[in-house]
Amino acid sequence: MMARTSTALTLLLASCAFTPHDKAPVSLLDGKSLAGWHVDVPDADGGKQVAPSFVMRDGILVSNGVPEGHLITDASYRDYRLTVEWRWPGEPGNCGVLVHASTPRRLYKMFPQSIECQLLVGNAGDFWCIGEDITVPDMERRRGPKAKWGVEEDKARRILNLTDGSEKPRGEWNQMVIECRGRTITIWVNGTLVNQGTECTADHGQIAIQAEAAVCEFRKVELARLD
């Protein structure tokens, strides 16, 4: 991905400072179990016995990558800042954090309706539109020709992030901060603003973490409600 620096980024930086009045963050992980979450793995349909896609190990949430599916909060949220710390313990690969999630298996009979905040190595901070949509500056440059935009399987659903080089090397912990305020979603990776979208077609929903081929570890999934 080519480095992308623009006036739009400068405007985003000026408009996205954290506020001092947010409520104290709470962990969405208890360090011992998957309490407060439920698993949706199509390969387990009908009571089929499969290896766990998600486990809590030594206080760390592990997405095993396979069987593919999602770990979804039981609760729905709006107006919050989500802080996620993740790393690739082995070969880096694909994973994602989904916000404003709703209808299960909306796309490819797998992905819940949502906006995905991408963790795929080298692409952390991309938006993927999954049955929901969002608008960013320089949309055609970052999403492709307008005629191809959409939120279904055969449409241009990926919206590139604004920076390169924000991720840390394999094995090191990364931090992603996702702020959902009204119909605006803003993403920072390791302290660098990497994306902001407005006019999102949803303003609340569940939060989901993917299992998508590669093992990914999470030592923090923490939510602070915004005033």
Disulfide bonds with the S-S distance in Angstrom:
none
